[in-house]
Amino acid sequence: MKLSAFVKSVLATSLAVSVLASQAAYAETMRLRMHTFYGTEVDQIAADLSDRVKEASDGSLQIQFFRGGELVDSDQFVEAVAQGSISIAHGVGSYWPGTVGIGTIEAGLPGAWVSVEEARDIFANQGLDKIIAEAYEEKGVKLIGRGFGSDYGLVTTKPVTSLEDLGDMRIRATSSIATVLQKFDIPTAFIPGEELYIALSTGVIDGAVYGGPVEYEQLRINEVAGYYTDLNLLNPGWTENLLINPGTWEKMSDEQQQILQTELDQYLLDVHNWLEEGNQRLIDEGTLFEFATLSEEDSRDLAEASLPIWREEAARSERNARAVEILIQNAKAKGRLSE
């Protein structure tokens, strides 16, 4: 009887310690301010993320979600995360090439990959994300997620079926695409996604390269620009990242980190699937935009004009050179570049 009582006492003490340890791990509720470059179009996906994280962490992690432009401009995400004014940023590297020199390569150089499967392999298995993470670490932020976009076409206020049609238009584009278009004397400008509707409706720009049909639908761009042209430059047309404040990350327990990582990965996959399914639906319906595709000759001219961008990006730094070398070796292995 004495042994039994002792065992019971030990078990009770062990259980109490375990409960207290569990409570201590979640003693402080962490409220995470997460900012995306998207607008209202990802509201449901964001709400699902917040619910999953809250439930899986027993309420110890709570995400407050902000849309593009609500707290800071999308091109200021790196600084905002480093300073801690937002906890997590969901962005695209081409928004801040002046801050993070590898950003343009990260987002996607024209011709770098031709499928999501290929892009995933380049980042995860061929070492590109490891190099990119180094660059972000130097800027005081931690790279914790990689997402992949979808179609990346041109929407315009007038029909476009050739490069010649763009001669008198001003096109919104991020750095790499802008560089290609400028080689054909096509004027470009950078405008955040949340400002595209007003810019197109007021004539500040005549077209934009921002995403695929479903993103333009969600931003109601079809109301002010009814023509969509496939440029055949890159698929997926961009990659997305998730950046977190290192101090915020380190305050979490191992379990909280795993919960957040798992759910953020699912969030990025949900965004990608929404893009893919939505784009295909709108293309099949064919009513939202008047769809067109550049001729093979024009697409080939764009591709040839894109090649110098690889060399230019590689010349910016030793790190960029390593990243571009990964792309070159992959393209050679895929038969898109000669040995």
C-alpha positions in Angstrom: 0.0 0.0 0.0 2.8 2.4 0.8 4.5 1.8 -2.6 1.2 2.3 -4.4 0.7 5.6 -2.6 4.2 6.7 -3.5 3.7 5.8 -7.1 0.4 7.7 -7.1 2.1 10.7 -5.6 4.9 10.6 -8.2 2.4 10.4 -11.1 0.3 13.2 -9.7 3.4 15.4 -9.4 4.5 14.5 -12.9 1.1 15.3 -14.3 1.0 18.6 -12.5 4.4 19.6 -13.7 3.4 18.6 -17.3 0.3 20.7 -17.1 2.2 23.7 -15.7 4.8 23.4 -18.4 2.1 23.3 -21.0 0.4 26.3 -19.5 3.7 28.2 -19.3 4.5 27.5 -23.0 1.2 29.3 -23.9 1.1 31.7 -21.0 1.4 34.7 -23.3 -0.9 35.2 -26.3 1.0 36.3 -29.3 -0.9 38.6 -31.6 0.7 38.6 -35.0 0.1 41.4 -37.5 0.3 39.8 -40.9 0.3 42.0 -44.1 -0.3 40.8 -47.7 0.2 42.6 -51.0 -3.2 41.2 -52.1 -6.5 43.0 -51.6 -9.9 41.7 -50.6 -9.5 38.8 -53.0 -7.8 36.6 -50.4 -10.0 37.5 -47.4 -11.5 34.0 -47.1 -8.1 32.3 -47.4 -6.7 34.7 -44.7 -9.7 34.0 -42.4 -9.2 30.3 -42.7 -5.5 30.7 -41.8 -6.3 32.8 -38.8 -8.9 30.2 -37.6 -6.5 27.2 -38.1 -3.6 28.9 -36.3 -5.8 29.9 -33.4 -7.3 26.5 -33.0 -4.1 24.5 -33.4 -2.3 26.7 -30.8 -5.1 26.7 -28.3 -5.5 30.4 -28.9 -1.9 31.3 -28.0 -1.2 32.5 -31.6 -3.7 34.9 -33.1 -3.3 36.5 -36.5 -4.6 40.0 -37.4 -4.6 40.2 -41.2 -4.1 43.4 -43.2 -4.6 43.8 -47.0 -2.4 45.6 -49.4 -1.9 49.2 -48.6 -3.7 49.2 -45.2 -0.7 49.7 -43.0 2.3 50.1 -45.2 2.9 50.0 -48.9 3.9 46.6 -50.3 7.4 47.8 -51.3 8.1 48.6 -47.7 7.4 45.1 -46.3 11.1 44.3 -45.6 11.7 47.4 -43.5 8.3 47.0 -41.7 9.0 43.4 -40.7 12.6 44.2 -39.6 11.3 47.1 -37.4 8.5 44.9 -36.0 5.7 47.2 -37.1 4.3 44.1 -38.7 5.1 40.6 -37.7 4.7 38.7 -41.0 4.7 39.9 -44.6 3.3 38.1 -47.6 5.0 39.7 -50.5 7.0 39.4 -53.8 10.7 40.1 -54.1 10.4 42.2 -57.2 8.7 44.9 -55.0 12.0 45.7 -53.3 15.0 45.0 -55.5 16.7 48.2 -54.2 16.5 46.9 -50.6 17.2 43.2 -51.2 19.4 42.9 -54.2 18.3 39.3 -55.1 14.6 40.3 -55.1 14.2 40.4 -58.9 15.8 37.0 -59.3 13.6 35.6 -56.5 10.4 36.9 -58.0 11.2 35.3 -61.4 13.4 36.3 -64.3 11.8 35.9 -67.6 12.5 32.4 -68.9 13.7 31.0 -65.6 11.1 28.3 -65.3 8.1 27.0 -67.2 6.0 25.1 -64.6 5.3 25.2 -60.9 7.0 21.8 -60.5 10.2 23.1 -62.0 10.1 26.3 -60.0 9.5 24.3 -56.7 12.5 22.1 -57.5 14.8 25.1 -58.2 14.0 26.8 -55.0 13.8 23.9 -52.6 16.2 21.3 -54.1 18.7 23.2 -56.1 19.6 25.7 -53.4 18.0 28.9 -54.6 16.0 29.5 -51.4 19.0 29.0 -49.2 20.8 31.8 -51.0 17.8 34.0 -50.9 17.3 33.4 -47.1 20.9 34.7 -46.6 20.0 38.0 -48.3 16.9 38.5 -46.1 18.8 37.6 -42.9 21.2 40.5 -43.7 18.2 42.8 -43.7 16.9 41.7 -40.4 14.1 39.4 -41.5 13.6 35.7 -41.6 12.3 33.9 -44.8 9.8 31.3 -43.7 7.7 30.5 -46.7 7.7 30.2 -50.5 4.6 30.5 -52.6 4.1 30.3 -56.3 1.8 32.5 -58.5 0.1 31.6 -61.7 -0.7 33.2 -65.0 1.0 36.6 -65.5 -0.6 38.4 -68.3 -1.1 41.9 -69.6 -4.4 43.7 -69.1 -5.1 46.8 -71.2 -7.7 49.4 -72.0 -7.3 48.8 -75.7 -6.8 45.5 -77.7 -3.3 44.2 -77.8 -2.2 41.4 -80.1 1.4 42.6 -80.9 4.3 44.4 -79.4 3.6 47.2 -81.9 0.2 47.8 -80.3 2.0 48.7 -77.0 4.1 51.5 -78.6 1.9 54.4 -77.4 0.8 52.8 -74.1 2.2 53.2 -70.5 2.3 49.8 -68.8 2.5 49.0 -65.1 5.2 46.4 -64.5 7.7 45.3 -61.8 11.4 45.5 -62.4 12.3 42.5 -64.6 9.2 42.7 -66.9 9.7 46.5 -67.1 13.3 46.0 -68.3 12.1 43.7 -71.1 9.4 46.1 -72.2 11.7 49.1 -72.1 13.9 47.3 -74.7 11.0 47.8 -77.1 10.6 51.5 -76.1 7.4 50.7 -74.2 7.0 53.2 -71.3 6.6 51.5 -67.9 5.8 52.5 -64.3 5.5 50.8 -61.0 2.1 51.1 -59.2 1.0 49.0 -56.2 -1.8 46.5 -57.0 -4.3 48.3 -54.8 -4.0 51.4 -56.9 -4.4 49.7 -60.3 -8.1 50.4 -60.7 -7.8 54.1 -60.2 -4.6 54.4 -62.3 -6.3 52.6 -65.2 -9.6 54.4 -64.9 -7.9 57.9 -64.8 -5.5 57.1 -67.7 -2.4 57.3 -65.5 -1.5 54.0 -67.2 -3.0 52.1 -70.1 -2.2 48.6 -69.0 -0.7 46.5 -66.3 1.2 43.2 -65.9 0.1 42.2 -62.4 -1.3 38.6 -62.4 -3.9 36.4 -64.1 -7.6 36.8 -64.9 -8.8 35.9 -61.5 -6.8 38.6 -59.7 -7.9 41.2 -62.2 -11.5 40.1 -61.6 -11.1 40.4 -57.8 -9.8 43.9 -58.3 -12.6 44.7 -60.7 -10.0 45.7 -63.3 -12.3 44.3 -66.1 -14.5 47.4 -65.4 -11.8 49.7 -66.7 -9.6 47.5 -68.9 -11.3 44.7 -70.8 -8.4 43.1 -72.8 -6.1 40.4 -71.6 -3.0 39.3 -73.5 -0.8 36.3 -72.7 2.8 37.3 -73.0 4.3 33.8 -72.7 7.2 35.0 -70.6 7.2 33.0 -67.4 5.0 30.5 -65.7 4.3 30.8 -62.8 4.8 34.5 -63.5 6.1 35.3 -60.0 6.9 33.7 -56.7 5.7 34.8 -53.3 7.5 34.9 -49.9 6.6 35.0 -46.3 8.9 37.0 -44.0 8.8 37.1 -40.2 10.4 39.3 -37.6 13.2 37.2 -36.1 12.4 38.4 -32.6 8.8 37.4 -32.9 9.8 34.0 -34.2 12.3 33.4 -31.4 9.7 34.2 -28.7 7.6 31.2 -29.9 7.9 27.7 -28.5 9.0 25.0 -30.8 5.5 23.8 -31.0 4.1 27.2 -31.9 6.8 27.6 -34.6 5.8 24.3 -36.1 2.1 25.2 -36.0 2.7 28.5 -37.6 5.0 27.1 -40.3 2.6 24.3 -41.2 -0.4 26.6 -41.5 1.5 29.3 -43.4 2.6 26.7 -45.9 -1.0 25.7 -46.3 -2.0 29.3 -46.8 0.5 29.8 -49.6 -0.8 26.6 -51.3 -4.4 27.7 -50.9 -3.5 31.0 -52.6 -1.8 29.2 -55.5 -4.7 26.8 -55.9 -7.2 29.7 -55.9 -5.2 31.4 -58.6 -4.9 28.3 -60.8 -8.5 27.2 -60.5 -9.9 30.7 -60.9 -7.8 31.6 -63.9 -8.8 28.4 -65.8 -12.4 29.0 -65.0 -12.4 32.5 -66.4 -10.4 31.5 -69.5 -12.9 28.7 -70.2 -15.9 31.1 -69.7 -14.3 33.7 -71.9 -16.6 36.5 -70.9 -14.7 38.7 -68.4 -12.0 39.8 -70.9 -11.4 39.6 -74.6 -8.4 37.2 -74.6 -5.5 37.3 -76.9 -2.0 35.8 -77.2 1.1 37.4 -78.7 2.3 35.9 -81.9 5.1 33.3 -81.8 7.5 35.9 -83.3 6.7 38.5 -80.7 7.0 36.0 -77.9 10.4 34.9 -79.3 11.5 38.5 -79.4 10.5 39.0 -75.8 12.4 35.9 -74.8 15.6 37.0 -76.6 15.3 40.5 -75.0 15.1 38.8 -71.6 18.4 37.0 -71.8 20.6 40.0 -71.0 18.6 40.5 -67.8 20.1 37.3 -66.4 23.6 38.6 -67.0 22.8 42.0 -65.6 21.3 40.5 -62.4 24.3 38.2 -62.1 26.7 41.1 -62.3 25.1 42.9 -59.3 26.7 40.8 -56.7 28.5 37.5 -55.9 25.3 36.2 -54.4 23.3 37.1 -57.4 25.9 35.4 -59.6 25.4 32.2 -57.6 21.7 32.4 -57.9 21.8 32.9 -61.7 24.2 30.0 -62.1 21.6 27.8 -60.5 19.1 29.0 -63.1 21.6 28.5 -66.0 22.4 24.9 -64.9 18.7 24.1 -64.6 17.9 25.6 -68.0 20.7 23.6 -69.6 19.5 20.4 -67.9 16.0 21.1 -69.3 17.4 21.7 -72.8 16.4 25.3 -72.9 20.0 26.5 -73.0 22.9 24.9 -75.0 26.0 23.7 -73.2 
